Amino acid sequence: PDVTSRTRAARRAEVAAQQATDFHQRGLGANKHFEYQTAYRMFMKASRLRPTEPAHLISAANMKLKLLRLDDAERLYERAWGMAELTAAQRRMVGEKRLLLRRAGAWGGDFAL
């Protein structure tokens, strides 16, 4: 690849990163207004733009948890758990959520969240 191709690729990555940040911020705003489904969609858009950034996927999982879509939340937390980029703090939090969801499943899904 020549310099121009690398420059274009870098610019596309920069634009995707900014768009992901914008979607994530919109998700945070929707969450503050208790619009969890909208927040979920925004976090998933951010995740598609930056698939190696765990925060977007974790936030999407948190929205599914708030919507009491436990199976969906569990699947998203599992995906996040497998991400190499997960920080120690994120790994701890995702691990706690996974444990909570396993306990909820053991109680037949009727577990106080």
Secondary structure, 3 states (H helix, E strand, C coil): CCHHHHHHHHHHHHHHHHHHHHHHHHHHHHHHCCCHHHHHHHHHHHHHHCCCCHHHHHHHHHHHHHCCCHHHHHHHHHHHHCCCCCCHHHHHHHHHHHHHHHHHHHCCCCCCC
